[in-house]
C-alpha cells in the first residue's frame, strides 16, 4: 500500500498532468480556429493531436505512477483538465489566441513559400504542353 505522502504526490502530479492536457487541447482549439482548415485536414490534425495526447498522458502517468494505473488517477487527470478549463482558460484565452493566430500566419507564409516553386513548375509544364503542336502527318499525295 502506498504511503500518504506518495498518494498526495500522485494526486498533485496527476492534477498537473490533467491541467497540461487541458492547456494543449485549449491551444489546439484556438489554433484550429485561426487556421480555418477544411474538414478532411481537420480530421488529420485531430488524429495527430490525439496521438500526441496519448503519448503525453502515457509518459506522464509512467513517470508519476511507474505505470500503475488506478481509477483515481483517471479521475484526477480529468479533474485537472476541468480545473484548468474553469480557472485558467478564461485568463489565458486572449494570450493563447494571439499566439495561435501568429503561428497560423507564420504557417501560411511558410506553406505558401514551399508551394510556390511547385506551382511555378506546374505552370511552366502546362504552358509548354499548351504551345506544343503535334507534328503534321505525312502527306500521301506527294508520292
C-alpha positions in Angstrom: 0.0 0.0 0.0 1.2 3.5 -0.8 2.0 6.0 1.9 0.0 9.1 2.4 2.7 11.4 1.0 3.1 9.3 -2.1 -0.6 9.4 -2.7 -0.7 13.1 -2.3 2.3 13.4 -4.7 0.4 11.3 -7.2 -2.7 13.3 -6.7 -1.0 16.7 -7.3 1.1 15.5 -10.2 -1.9 13.8 -11.9 -3.9 17.0 -11.5 -1.0 18.9 -13.0 -0.8 16.5 -15.9 -4.6 16.9 -16.5 -4.1 20.7 -16.5 -1.3 20.4 -19.1 -3.5 18.2 -21.2 -6.3 20.8 -20.9 -3.8 23.5 -21.9 -2.8 21.5 -25.0 -6.4 21.0 -26.0 -7.3 24.6 -25.4 -4.3 25.8 -27.6 -5.2 23.3 -30.3 -8.8 24.6 -30.4 -7.7 28.2 -30.8 -5.1 27.1 -33.4 -7.7 25.3 -35.5 -10.0 28.4 -35.3 -7.1 30.6 -36.5 -6.1 28.2 -39.3 -9.6 27.8 -40.7 -8.8 24.4 -42.0 -11.0 22.2 -44.1 -12.9 19.2 -42.9 -10.5 16.4 -44.1 -7.4 18.3 -43.0 -9.1 18.8 -39.6 -9.6 15.0 -39.3 -5.9 14.5 -39.9 -4.9 17.2 -37.4 -7.3 15.7 -34.8 -5.7 12.3 -35.3 -2.2 13.8 -34.7 -3.5 15.7 -31.7 -4.9 12.6 -30.0 -1.7 10.6 -30.8 0.3 13.3 -29.1 -2.1 13.4 -26.2 -1.9 9.6 -25.8 1.9 9.9 -25.8 1.9 12.8 -23.4 -0.5 11.3 -20.9 1.1 7.8 -21.1 4.6 9.1 -20.5 3.3 11.4 -17.7 1.5 8.5 -16.0 4.5 6.3 -16.5 6.7 8.8 -14.7 4.1 9.6 -12.0 2.9 6.1 -11.1 5.5 3.9 -12.7 2.8 2.5 -15.0 0.3 1.5 -12.3 -3.0 2.9 -13.4 -5.8 3.1 -10.9 -9.2 4.5 -11.2 -8.4 7.5 -9.1 -5.6 8.5 -11.4 -8.0 8.9 -14.2 -10.4 10.8 -12.0 -7.6 13.2 -11.0 -6.5 13.5 -14.7 -10.0 14.5 -15.8 -10.3 16.8 -12.7 -7.1 18.5 -13.6 -8.4 19.3 -17.1 -11.7 20.6 -15.6 -9.9 22.8 -13.1 -7.8 24.2 -16.0 -10.8 25.0 -18.1 -12.7 26.5 -15.2 -9.9 28.6 -13.7 -7.0 29.3 -16.1 -8.6 29.0 -19.5 -10.6 32.3 -19.2 -7.5 34.2 -18.2 -5.3 32.6 -20.9 -7.8 32.8 -23.7 -6.6 36.1 -25.3 -2.9 35.5 -25.0 -3.2 32.0 -26.4 -5.5 33.3 -29.2 -2.8 35.9 -30.2 -0.1 33.2 -30.2 -2.3 30.8 -32.2 -3.1 33.5 -34.8 0.6 34.4 -35.1 1.6 30.8 -35.5 -1.2 30.3 -38.1 0.0 33.4 -40.0 3.6 32.1 -39.9 2.4 28.6 -41.1 0.6 30.2 -44.0 3.7 32.1 -45.1 5.9 29.0 -44.8 3.4 26.8 -46.8 3.0 29.4 -49.5 6.8 29.7 -49.9 7.0 25.9 -50.1 4.2 25.6 -52.6 5.4 28.5 -54.9 8.2 26.5 -56.7 5.8 23.6 -57.3 3.2 25.9 -58.8 5.8 27.6 -60.9 6.9 24.3 -62.3 3.4 23.1 -63.0 2.6 26.4 -64.8 5.7 26.0 -67.0 4.8 22.5 -67.9 1.2 23.5 -68.8 2.5 26.4 -70.9 4.9 24.0 -72.7 2.1 21.5 -73.3 -0.3 24.2 -74.5 2.2 25.6 -77.0 3.4 22.2 -78.2 1.8 21.2 -81.5 2.0 17.7 -82.8 3.9 17.1 -86.0 1.9 17.2 -89.2 1.0 13.8 -90.5 2.9 12.7 -93.7 1.1 13.7 -96.8 0.4 10.7 -99.0 -0.3 12.7 -102.1 3.4 13.7 -102.6 4.4 10.2 -103.6 
